């Protein structure tokens, strides 16, 4: 009986952990989730089945990235090397 309870607790803990999607760095994931969170705060509809009244926008954004419900792309920024001083 105790073992079953422990297994249930472990299963609940594993469900609570959100694995980040395949993005090249955790910093980029944070930036993308923050931008999506701002969109949600401004009234965008969540693309996952979570109650927005009970779930924080950041958690919703992370869940959307986990389920790959958000489309995004990376753009290359041109580097401007410092011009030599005359």
Buried (B, 14 or more C-beta within 10 A) or exposed (E): EEEEEEEEEEEEEEEEEEEBBEBEEEEEBBEBBEEBBEBBEEEBEBBBEBEBEEBEBBBBBBBBBBEEEBEEEEEEEEEEEEEEEE
